[in-house]
Amino acid sequence: MASTNDEKTAKLKHGSLVRGIKNSVLLFGGNAISAVISFVITVYIARLLSVSDFGSYITVISFVTLFGIFTDFGINTVIIREGAKNPEDTHNLIFSAMGLKYLMSLASMLAVILFALFTPYSFEVKALIVLMSITLLMGGIGSMFSAVFNIYQDMKYISIIQIAERTTFASFAFIFLIAGLGVPGVILAIIIAAFVSLMLSFVLSRRIHYYKLNFRPILDYTILMPAFWFGIAGLLGTVWQRVDTIMLSLLTNMTQVGLYTPAVNYVGIGDMAVLALTGAFFPIVSRMVHERRISKKELSKYLGYFAVAGLVIVAVTYAFGGELMILAFGPKYAESIVFINILIIGFAVNLVTIPTSLLLDATNNQKVHVLNATYLTGVNVGLNLILIPALGALGAAYATTISQSLGAALGIPIALYVLRRSHYL
């Protein structure tokens, strides 16, 4: 007999730490398998295409992804946070936000098309951007459905969908490349995989908590007001962390983008692990701070754990990482080793900010992220404008690492101050 929504809600009140570890393992496992699949097909694409064509492919993905924040603008984060506190309200939360998410996703798709027309990219790259923009509509709606998995902390479904999406993409990309379709074939494979992910998210999420579809926009300010600050922080964070590839494509050429990509992919493996960890523990931290204060000793312990993890990651990268990546991608990407060694330092420093970032989001202090992201976005864009014309991809790597280091150096003390003033610490 299937569990009711109330029975599922009751189960969430027990074993939070164990559940958090279990969900982290599930998400990390799904991310790891997905990362392996992504890595293999990316290597295959990079080896089959010229460095310039590979750069064009990455530019299309980066350009469209940059607009992905506008399909949500913090709404999902609010739904997960509030749903984690009261899972029985999941239907009302999704019903209220779905129509607005649909409208925002459609607007994001149209914005990508409009902005692409004014870029200096070739006609082919512009056409591929227009084609891929449809993934924003599918991804925006699909993320709403998948919020149910986070609320009920049933992360195995997120892993299943992620693996299915990556497998679909890899399979069709391989077929289309063998057929000689080149970069357009890979973009078509991404679209097919996005549709599979959307359908799976819809079907599986309604098995956990049944909700009705609603595509009529509703202005629910209890969701929109906190979501606005999450959205601003997410927008600035996306620009801060991903603008380097876009600026490389605008200020240099597709070859520089192609050479920079193995380094971004290497760091991206770590980013997937971080997403698994934060995705698993965000609902738990939200419930925890709702019930009690967090001790300074407890927070310091976790900051230390992440600092040690960062040092280990840097050491392993300098010993083996760059050479292994180039072994996979091929000798034509040998210049990427130095980019990897620079970017991994920024990643390791940024890793330490995870505990305080989770607490800020869980305690409705997401405005602090806006403050941090505002000056860091300015620093990163400014450094890219100065360094990329002079150093190319090397300048982009330096700009990213410097801005991430500043983010940790200033962000953690600010977060601690705000948490103490808010009486959560």
C-alpha positions in Angstrom: 0.0 0.0 0.0 1.4 3.4 -1.0 2.3 5.9 1.7 0.1 9.0 2.0 1.6 12.5 2.0 1.1 12.7 5.8 2.9 9.5 6.4 5.8 10.6 4.2 5.9 13.9 6.1 6.2 12.1 9.5 9.1 10.1 8.3 11.1 13.2 7.6 11.2 14.1 11.3 13.4 11.2 12.2 17.1 10.5 11.6 18.0 13.9 10.0 21.8 13.3 10.1 21.5 9.8 8.8 19.1 10.9 6.1 21.4 13.8 5.2 24.4 11.5 4.8 22.3 9.0 2.9 21.0 11.7 0.5 24.5 13.1 0.0 25.7 9.6 -0.9 22.8 9.1 -3.3 23.3 12.5 -4.9 27.0 12.2 -5.1 26.6 8.7 -6.6 24.2 10.0 -9.2 26.4 13.0 -9.9 29.5 10.8 -10.1 27.9 8.5 -12.6 26.6 11.5 -14.5 30.0 13.1 -14.4 31.7 10.0 -15.8 29.2 9.8 -18.6 29.5 13.6 -19.3 33.3 13.4 -19.1 33.5 10.5 -21.6 31.2 12.1 -24.1 32.9 15.5 -23.7 36.3 13.9 -24.4 34.8 12.1 -27.4 33.4 15.4 -28.7 36.6 17.3 -28.0 38.7 14.7 -29.8 36.4 14.5 -32.8 35.9 18.2 -33.3 38.6 20.8 -34.0 39.6 23.0 -31.1 37.7 25.9 -32.7 34.5 23.9 -33.3 34.7 22.5 -29.7 35.0 26.1 -28.6 31.8 27.0 -30.6 29.9 24.1 -28.9 31.0 25.3 -25.4 30.1 28.9 -26.3 26.6 27.9 -27.2 26.1 26.0 -24.0 27.6 28.8 -21.8 25.6 31.5 -23.5 22.3 29.7 -23.0 23.1 28.5 -19.5 23.9 32.1 -18.5 20.1 32.9 -18.9 19.0 29.8 -17.0 18.8 31.7 -13.7 15.9 33.8 -15.1 13.8 30.6 -15.5 13.6 30.4 -11.7 15.1 33.5 -10.0 15.1 31.9 -6.6 11.6 30.5 -6.6 12.7 26.8 -6.3 14.9 27.6 -3.3 12.1 29.2 -1.4 9.7 26.3 -2.3 12.3 23.8 -1.0 13.0 25.7 2.1 9.3 26.3 3.0 8.3 22.8 1.9 11.0 21.3 4.0 9.5 22.9 7.1 5.9 21.9 6.1 5.9 19.2 3.4 2.1 19.0 3.5 2.1 22.5 1.9 3.9 21.2 -1.2 0.9 21.2 -3.5 0.0 24.8 -2.6 3.6 26.0 -3.1 3.9 24.4 -6.5 0.5 25.4 -7.6 1.1 29.0 -6.8 4.5 29.2 -8.5 4.1 27.0 -11.6 2.4 29.5 -13.8 5.0 32.2 -13.0 7.8 29.8 -13.6 6.4 28.9 -17.0 6.1 32.6 -17.9 9.7 33.3 -16.7 11.0 30.3 -18.6 9.3 31.4 -21.8 10.6 35.0 -21.3 14.2 33.6 -20.7 14.0 31.7 -24.0 13.0 34.8 -25.9 15.7 36.9 -24.2 18.4 34.4 -25.3 17.2 34.7 -28.9 17.1 38.5 -28.8 20.6 38.9 -27.2 22.1 36.3 -29.5 21.2 38.4 -32.5 23.4 41.3 -31.2 26.5 39.2 -30.5 29.6 39.1 -32.8 29.2 35.3 -33.2 29.0 33.6 -36.6 25.6 32.8 -38.1 26.0 29.2 -37.2 26.7 29.8 -33.6 23.7 32.2 -33.4 21.5 29.6 -35.0 22.6 27.0 -32.5 21.9 29.3 -29.6 18.4 29.9 -30.9 17.9 26.1 -31.2 19.2 25.3 -27.8 17.1 28.1 -26.1 14.2 25.6 -26.0 16.0 23.8 -23.2 15.4 26.8 -20.9 11.6 26.3 -21.2 11.9 22.6 -20.4 14.5 23.0 -17.7 12.5 25.8 -15.9 9.4 23.7 -15.7 11.3 20.5 -14.9 13.1 22.1 -12.0 9.7 22.9 -10.4 8.7 19.3 -10.5 12.0 18.1 -9.1 11.7 20.4 -6.1 9.3 17.7 -4.7 12.3 15.3 -4.4 14.2 17.9 -2.3 11.3 18.6 0.0 10.7 15.0 0.7 14.5 14.3 0.8 14.0 11.4 -1.7 17.2 12.1 -3.6 17.4 8.8 -5.4 14.9 10.1 -8.0 17.2 13.1 -8.7 20.1 10.7 -9.3 17.9 8.5 -11.5 16.8 11.4 -13.6 20.2 12.9 -13.8 21.7 9.6 -15.0 18.9 9.1 -17.5 19.4 12.6 -18.9 23.2 12.2 -19.3 22.8 8.7 -20.8 20.3 10.0 -23.3 22.5 12.9 -24.2 25.6 10.7 -24.6 23.8 8.1 -26.7 22.3 10.6 -29.1 25.4 12.7 -29.3 27.5 9.7 -30.2 24.9 8.6 -32.9 24.6 12.1 -34.4 28.4 12.6 -34.4 28.9 9.3 -36.2 26.3 10.4 -38.7 28.4 13.5 -39.4 26.1 16.1 -37.9 28.9 17.8 -35.9 28.0 20.6 -33.4 24.3 20.9 -34.5 23.9 17.1 -33.8 25.3 17.5 -30.3 22.9 20.4 -29.6 20.0 18.3 -30.8 21.1 15.6 -28.4 21.0 18.1 -25.5 17.4 19.0 -26.4 16.2 15.4 -26.6 17.9 14.7 -23.2 16.2 17.8 -21.7 12.8 16.5 -22.8 13.5 13.1 -21.2 14.4 14.8 -18.0 11.3 16.9 -18.0 9.0 13.9 -18.5 10.7 11.8 -15.8 10.6 14.7 -13.3 6.9 15.1 -13.8 5.9 11.5 -13.6 8.1 10.6 -10.6 7.4 13.7 -8.6 3.7 13.1 -8.7 4.3 9.6 -7.3 5.7 11.3 -4.2 3.3 14.1 -3.7 0.3 14.6 -6.1 -0.2 18.1 -7.3 -2.2 19.7 -10.1 -0.7 21.6 -13.0 -1.3 25.3 -13.2 0.1 27.4 -16.0 -1.8 30.6 -15.0 0.6 33.0 -13.3 -0.1 33.8 -9.6 1.6 36.6 -7.8 2.2 35.0 -4.4 4.3 37.5 -2.6 5.1 35.1 0.3 7.1 33.2 -2.3 8.2 36.1 -4.6 9.7 38.4 -2.0 12.3 36.0 -0.5 12.8 34.5 -4.0 13.8 37.9 -5.4 16.9 38.0 -3.2 17.7 34.4 -4.0 17.3 35.3 -7.6 19.5 38.4 -7.5 22.2 36.4 -5.6 21.9 33.5 -8.1 22.1 35.9 -11.1 25.2 37.6 -9.8 26.8 34.3 -8.7 26.2 32.9 -12.1 27.8 35.9 -13.8 30.6 35.8 -11.3 31.4 32.2 -11.8 30.6 31.6 -15.5 31.2 34.9 -17.3 34.8 33.9 -18.0 33.9 31.6 -20.9 31.4 34.1 -22.4 34.0 36.9 -22.2 36.6 34.7 -23.7 34.3 34.0 -26.7 33.6 37.7 -27.1 37.1 39.1 -26.5 39.3 36.4 -28.1 38.3 33.4 -30.3 36.7 30.0 -30.2 40.2 28.3 -30.0 40.8 30.0 -26.6 37.4 28.9 -25.4 38.2 25.3 -26.5 41.6 25.3 -24.7 40.0 26.7 -21.5 37.2 24.1 -21.5 39.2 21.0 -20.1 40.1 23.2 -17.0 36.4 24.2 -16.6 35.4 20.5 -16.9 37.9 19.4 -14.3 36.6 22.0 -11.8 33.1 21.1 -12.8 33.5 17.6 -11.4 34.1 19.2 -8.0 31.1 21.5 -8.5 28.9 18.4 -9.1 30.0 17.0 -5.7 29.3 20.3 -4.1 25.8 20.5 -5.6 25.1 17.0 -4.3 26.2 17.9 -0.8 24.4 21.2 -0.6 21.3 19.8 -2.3 21.1 17.0 0.3 21.7 19.1 3.4 19.8 22.3 2.5 16.3 20.9 3.5 17.9 19.4 6.7 19.7 22.6 7.6 16.4 24.6 7.0 14.6 22.4 9.4 17.4 22.4 11.9 17.7 26.2 12.2 13.9 26.3 12.5 14.2 24.2 15.7 17.4 25.4 17.4 20.5 27.6 17.2 23.8 26.4 15.7 26.8 26.5 18.1 30.0 28.2 17.1 32.0 25.1 17.8 29.7 23.1 15.5 30.1 25.6 12.6 33.9 25.9 13.2 34.2 22.1 12.9 32.5 22.0 9.5 34.5 25.0 8.2 37.7 23.1 9.2 36.5 20.0 7.4 36.0 21.9 4.1 39.3 23.6 4.5 41.1 20.3 4.8 39.1 18.9 1.8 40.2 21.9 -0.3 43.9 21.3 0.5 43.6 17.7 -0.4 41.9 18.5 -3.7 44.7 21.0 -4.6 47.4 18.5 -3.7 45.9 15.7 -5.8 45.3 18.1 -8.7 48.9 19.3 -8.8 50.2 15.8 -8.6 47.9 14.0 -11.1 44.9 16.1 -12.2 46.2 18.2 -15.1 48.2 15.4 -16.7 45.2 13.0 -16.5 42.8 15.5 -18.1 45.2 16.2 -21.0 45.7 12.4 -21.4 42.0 12.1 -21.8 41.4 15.2 -24.0 44.5 14.7 -26.2 47.8 16.6 -26.7 46.2 19.5 -28.6 44.8 20.6 -25.2 48.2 20.6 -23.4 48.0 24.3 -22.6 45.0 23.6 -20.4 47.2 22.1 -17.6 48.2 25.6 -16.3 44.5 26.7 -16.3 43.5 23.7 -14.3 46.2 24.4 -11.6 45.0 28.0 -11.3 41.3 27.3 -11.2 41.5 24.5 -8.6 42.9 27.0 -6.1 39.8 29.2 -6.5 37.6 26.1 -6.2 39.3 25.0 -3.0 39.0 28.4 -1.4 35.4 28.7 -2.4 34.7 25.2 -0.9 35.2 26.6 2.6 32.2 29.0 2.3 29.6 26.1 2.0 28.6 25.9 5.7 28.0 29.6 6.1 26.2 29.8 2.7 23.8 27.0 3.7 23.0 28.7 7.0 22.4 32.1 5.3 19.9 30.5 2.8 18.2 28.5 5.5 17.8 31.5 7.9 16.3 33.8 5.2 19.5 35.9 5.1 20.0 35.4 1.4 20.3 39.2 1.0 23.9 38.8 2.2 24.6 36.7 -0.9 23.5 39.7 -3.0 26.0 41.9 -1.2 28.9 39.4 -1.7 28.0 38.6 -5.2 27.6 42.2 -6.3 31.2 43.3 -5.5 32.6 39.9 -6.6 30.8 40.1 -10.0 32.3 43.6 -10.5 35.8 42.3 -9.6 35.5 39.3 -11.8 34.2 41.1 -14.9 36.7 43.9 -14.4 39.6 41.5 -14.1 38.4 39.6 -17.2 38.2 42.8 -19.2 41.8 43.7 -18.2 43.4 40.2 -18.3 41.7 38.4 -21.2 42.8 40.7 -23.9 46.4 40.5 -22.6 46.6 36.8 -21.5 43.7 35.1 -23.2 42.4 32.0 -21.3 45.2 32.4 -18.7 43.7 35.8 -17.8 40.2 34.3 -17.4 41.7 31.6 -15.0 43.4 34.3 -12.9 40.3 36.5 -12.8 38.1 33.6 -11.6 40.5 32.4 -8.9 41.2 35.9 -7.5 37.5 36.7 -7.3 36.7 33.4 -5.6 39.5 34.0 -3.0 38.1 37.4 -2.3 34.7 35.9 -1.9 35.8 33.6 0.8 38.0 36.2 2.6 35.2 38.7 2.8 32.1 36.5 2.7 32.7 34.2 5.7 33.3 37.0 8.2 30.2 38.9 6.9 28.1 35.7 7.1 29.2 35.1 10.7 28.4 38.6 11.7 24.9 38.4 10.2 24.2 35.0 11.7 25.2 36.2 15.2 23.0 39.4 14.8 20.1 37.2 13.7 20.6 35.0 16.8 21.0 31.8 14.7 24.6 31.4 15.9 
